[in-house]
Structures are given as structure tokens and as C-alpha cells.
Amino acid sequence: MPRAHNFNAGPAALPTEALQQANDELLNLNGTSMSVMELSHRSDDYEAIHNEAISLLKELLAVPDSHDILFLQGGASLQFAMLPMNFLTNGQPNYILTGSWSEKALEEAKLLTSPKVGGSTKEVDYRRIPNFSELNISDDDDYVHITSNNTIYGTQWKSFPEVIHSPLIADMSSDIMSRPLPVDQFDLIYAGAQKNLGPSGVTIAIVRKSLYERIPDNTPTLMRYDTHAKKNSLYHTPPTFSIYMLKNVLQWIKTNKGLEGMEKRNQAKASLLYETMDESDGFYKGHAEKESRSTMNVTFNLPSEELNKAFLRGAEEKGFIGLNGHRSVGGCRASIYNAVTLESCEALRDYMKTFQKNNR
Ligand SMILES: *Cc1c(COP(=O)(O)O)cnc(C)c1O
């Protein structure tokens, strides 16, 4: 069965091997004669899967013992709310705005306090990541929040600000596990799984344990990070199938040389598309400035809205999935997360070249 050239922004392509494993095990997981979805979340068979997913994350990301790995629900969007519910001290967290998702995180914090905006590239239509020198970070920020990859605009932080006195928190929903990561530089990393890690339904949080002491007593139980930490993310029923798929995806990453392997693979894929844009004499115009280009979401426009539409229509006819830009910005976007193959990117490059030849 051939697989689609899937450039969806999320939920997105998953590794065929991870899906095949689920297919093989669907009716009989590990000799239980049951599907993973039918197991009790308190059973040994499920707990083995749960703990393996945690230990693979710990191993692949080299998570230090100072941090917990949590499985939460509610997507990255619930994290936008949980951060200010858990970690305000003076009342002023600091949000660096690099796109729509960082704006949404800020809006959620505004419901509880008066956050500060310590940097923004909104005035240049989020075409780039700010330089460190442009950031206004101070010692008494409750925390500093960044978005490591801007799914909609196609920009990505290449290195991360050194924040000494305040916790550094990052939404990594659309590029976690795409490259090696200095986890220790962060106090909290979170990511919805459905871009790079697995199906929707589970959200990963990697939390420095020393943050728990900040959590106010009146925080609702399920909204407290330490509730989940104390119970190994089994305080209540976790999204068991999503965690099982996450485990399969992590095994695939491990087999494919871990995060170094992913980074190499992703750079090769992204270069194919960016080179095609750069060699197109301005026919394909990237949204992101070169130094801020994302290896995960490649955003571009053709010379007119008409050509954008014709390009997308032709792509659809050729079986390419998900190339429209986000409804808020338009244009075209190829999301090339870990599981998207080099072959899919080559096929897209070939289509881009042919389309340009036929339409200039
Ligand atoms: C997709 C995405 C979100 C929203 O995730 P949900 O799981 O739908 O809440 C948040 N931040 C970033 C960077 C994203 O890419």
C-alpha cells in the first residue's frame, strides 16, 4: 500500500513502521488477546508501555534527573493556561512573541495577571526570531516563555536565550525531537504530540522539579503539575492509545540514530525545499528570513494569489496533502516533520520545479 505525501501541519504524518507495529499488535498486545485500548491503565502490560515511553524520552532527549517527564491532556493549549496557574510569583511572566501560538499563550496569561512582552517580531510579520540583544529579560520575571518553532510562520529558534534567574519555558509542540536539545537550559518544555511525536491526545511536559514549590494551594488538582508528577502521570486515566503510539514513534527515532539522526534527516529535507525556493528567481518567495528558517514548516508564496491557488490545486491533483498555508496567513506551507520522508520532499521539489517551468 503506497503512503500519501503527507505535509499536514498537525495531526501529521507518522512513521510507517510505528503504524505497522500498531497494526500487528492491534488485536493482541503482548499475548493478552486484547488491544492496548482495552487494557486497564493499572495493568502491568499498560504500565510497561507507559514507562518505556518515559524512559525512551529520557534517553533520547538526555533529560537530567532534575526534571520530570509528564504525560498530560488538553494539548499545548491547556499548557498556556496551566503555566500562569502554577508558576506566578511576583505576577509578571515574560512572553517573547514570535507567532500566533505565542500570542495565544500570552492571552491566556493575561486572564490571570499582567504579563510583560519582552520581545516581539510582530512588526515584521513574524518573519524572524528576535536577536538576543533585542530581548528584554530581567531577573525578576516570573518566567520567560518562548515558542521554539513557529508552526504557522515557519520560523525556528536556532539557539536559545540564556535566562539565568527566571525559569525558561518553551512551547516545543512543532519541533520537539527534531534535533538535539539542551534540556538543562530549560525549566519547562511542553509539546502536544500530534506534530512530531504521535497522535493527538497526549501532551508531554518536561518540568524542573524545583518549580513545584511555587504552585499555589488553591490550584485545582488536575491543573497542578505536581499532581501528575507524584503519580507518574497515572493520577487519572491517561490517553493510553496515544501513549502507546508515542512509544512506537520513539522506538522508531531510536532505531534511526536518535536526535542526531533526526536532525540530519530534517536538514536534508528542508534544504531540498529551501534550495528550490532560493534558485527560483523569486518565483517561490519564503516567508521566513533565511537565518530563522524552520526545518519543520516551510512557508512560501508564489507571485500572485492566482498562482498560489493554481499551485495548491495542482498539488492536490498530484496527491500532495496539506500544502495550504494556515488560514490566518494564507500562501503555502509544507510541514516536514520527522516522519515525512526524503522521497516525499523530493517529489514536492520536482512538482515545484515543473510548476514553475509551466507557469512563468
Ligand atoms: C499546534 C500547536 C499548538 C496547539 O496545540 P493543541 O494541541 O491543538 O492545543 C500550540 N503551539 C504550537 C507551537 C503548535 O504548533
The ligand as an SDF file (V2000), in Angstrom:
LIG
                    3D

 15 15  0  0  0  0  0  0  0  0999 V2000
   -0.2540   23.0660   17.1930 C   0  0  0  0  0  0  0  0  0  0  0  0
    0.3760   23.9630   18.1620 C   0  0  0  0  0  0  0  0  0  0  0  0
   -0.2640   24.3480   19.3480 C   0  0  0  0  0  0  0  0  0  0  0  0
   -1.6860   23.9330   19.6930 C   0  0  0  0  0  0  0  0  0  0  0  0
   -1.7150   22.6340   20.0680 O   0  0  0  0  0  0  0  0  0  0  0  0
   -3.0600   21.9330   20.6280 P   0  0  0  0  0  0  0  0  0  0  0  0
   -2.5260   20.5950   20.9900 O   0  0  0  0  0  0  0  0  0  0  0  0
   -4.0350   21.9200   19.4870 O   0  0  0  0  0  0  0  0  0  0  0  0
   -3.5350   22.6970   21.7810 O   0  0  0  0  0  0  0  0  0  0  0  0
    0.4290   25.1580   20.2350 C   0  0  0  0  0  0  0  0  0  0  0  0
    1.6770   25.5820   19.9660 N   0  0  0  0  0  0  0  0  0  0  0  0
    2.3230   25.2380   18.8250 C   0  0  0  0  0  0  0  0  0  0  0  0
    3.7060   25.7280   18.5960 C   0  0  0  0  0  0  0  0  0  0  0  0
    1.6940   24.4210   17.8920 C   0  0  0  0  0  0  0  0  0  0  0  0
    2.3360   24.0840   16.7760 O   0  0  0  0  0  0  0  0  0  0  0  0
  1  2  1  0
  2  3  1  0
  2 14  2  0
  3  4  1  0
  3 10  2  0
  4  5  1  0
  5  6  1  0
  6  7  2  0
  6  8  1  0
  6  9  1  0
 10 11  1  0
 11 12  2  0
 12 13  1  0
 12 14  1  0
 14 15  1  0
M  END
$$$$
